[in-house]
Amino acid sequence: MTDALAPGSTIGILGGGQLGRMLSVAASRLGYLTHIYEPGDAPAEQVAHARTKASYEDLGALEAFAKSVDVITYEFENVPATALDLLEALRPIRPGTRALAISQDRLTEKTFLEGLGLTCAPFRDIPDAASLIAAIEDLGTPAILKTRRMGYDGKGQVRVDGPEQIEAAFAEMRGADAILEGFVGFQREISVIAARGLSGEVVCFDPGENVHRDGILRTTTVPATLTGAQRTDAALLAGRILNALDYVGVLGVELFVTPAGLIVNEIAPRVHNSGHWTQAGCAVDQFEQHIRAIAGLPLGDGQRYADVVMENLIGDDMDRLPDLLAAPDTQVHLYGKAEVRPGRKMAHVNRITR
Amino acid sequence: MTDALAPGSTIGILGGGQLGRMLSVAASRLGYLTHIYEPGDAPAEQVAHARTKASYEDLGALEAFAKSVDVITYEFENVPATALDLLEALRPIRPGTRALAISQDRLTEKTFLEGLGLTCAPFRDIPDAASLIAAIEDLGTPAILKTRRMGYDGKGQVRVDGPEQIEAAFAEMRGADAILEGFVGFQREISVIAARGLSGEVVCFDPGENVHRDGILRTTTVPATLTGAQRTDAALLAGRILNALDYVGVLGVELFVTPAGLIVNEIAPRVHNSGHWTQAGCAVDQFEQHIRAIAGLPLGDGQRYADVVMENLIGDDMDRLPDLLAAPDTQVHLYGKAEVRPGRKMAHVNRITR
């Protein structure tokens, strides 16, 4: 623990949403203070020691923020590169900026993953309309056209079911760089929440089985329905990604389970919605695991003590809150967001099922 | 839930130590903000939305605090009565001031408990030296002389092993009102953490078995070694206390297990050190249970999912922190206190044993 952050140190968090909020709470358990940097609304500031409200173009604010903290982490992967460069010159950023750069761009990410020998859905770079026509011929339909950058929760994606939809699909990208992904016939979607410590040790939580609707995660269930071999594969491939990136922190890896093996859908260089179940199932949850990693502390062992179903409460799902608060075996986690909006993640519940 | 506090409301907490800190985190899970009132150091402010640093004699600060919050609770029972009167005129205080007044004074507390038909250690009021001589004759030795007010963690107590020690023991009280307690030969110490909601429902957590050293709690183990009948008795007597006080919130009840039945040692009208294990063993821990109660939300069901040993880290115990962070199945909760002092509670660990 010679490199460990001393209690009383301050962790800077880029982004002030629910992930930053739960990271801040986890940091407090380990005796750390947090400082939230967020241009917009920041429910995380309700449980943080300090908060900077400024844009990622405000170099003075970024510099003051960096100088007020001991290490910097982030709750989302779309931090602009110029801001990262400035911050990195002043304080360590964990996970590193390479993981961020790779995961900010679907093309770079998939190229990186295939370079590790992992399997992704077939994909083609789509710099222009002509390449989309060729790619559809090549990969067939259905296929999914996705912006290379800034997509999340199903945003920036459009499905192409036949050649007649090519023109409209391309127009929806509004000139943004895109990739086309071939269709994958999967049995189920799972994810692995994995962590790598400052000294290189890797710990994986048990894979969770995910259900999405309208491109947004609805539920994660542990244990996932998997064979022992699939569980091992999932952990090994997560470890390969972490080691290749010399990664420090928690990483979310979304996978498709297919008869031909596990296919990597995407990676997220941060704590992940599909890891929220760890709050009810593990001694050290994913948020604390991330803080332990970036603080140079030993990682939690990832042991799962309970079966859990995590459900997101999105928009009007909040109407069910009174019933959920009264339900047995159920943890409710509200995010402190003032306004309920359709499609907005407002809270989640962890139900212990065994 | 018609009386329930709406998400986004603010809970005022009197006291900014570790209990206020963990209450603040629990409040955030339910979408509430917190405002800490604390004259001294306040590690709770690191995870609170607002903080007032002022004394309990500062009526202006108290009034501004009350007006900035929706409901008031407390993490310790020695809030001065004048402050409580001012606050109570402006906002609801939960648990109520009657529970506070009773538990602030050992004589009043024991008289109240015996009035409910519960058994306490035999005791005598000690207004002067002559009454101490008479009480020692009456109750025998060993006996314990305790200040009526402001005692905690073994402070304000002195053991009397024979008549020759009476004079010195009385002098140690330094003129403070005191009581003498007769010796109780107990098999073990347990505590029940119980909660009562705004609509009167009562929920008890499983009793924990406590080990004290030098008057300070060292470990709590669940499950405690108890018969089924003893478990039932513990829950019933906690319920009786809660109902008699028309209590709202979490109450800690310390009990001696004796061959003749359960004897009430003392009650604490707040979350309690011996309930920290619930963080690792229950879907809703004692801190969230307290917030749910005072916010008018349904209570968690108290179900225990794991066997847990909670251990306090006191003073130099902090030297063991690196080992404890690396131990499997172990949660560490640091309190954010800057300075390690002998006898000071710095952190606790919850070890899941099954």
Interface residues (C-beta under 8 A of the other chain):
Chain A: M1 A4 P7 G8 R21 S24 V25 S28 R29 L30 G31 L33 E45 Q46 V47 A48 H49 A280 A283 V284 R292 L297 P298 D301 Q303 Y305 A306 P322 L325 A326 P328 D329 T330 Q331 V332 H333 L334 Y335 G336 A338 A347 N350 I352
Chain B: M1 A4 P7 G8 R21 S24 V25 S28 R29 L30 G31 L33 E45 Q46 V47 A48 H49 A280 A283 V284 R292 L297 P298 D301 Q303 Y305 A306 P322 L325 A326 P328 D329 T330 Q331 V332 H333 L334 Y335 G336 A338 A347 N350 I352
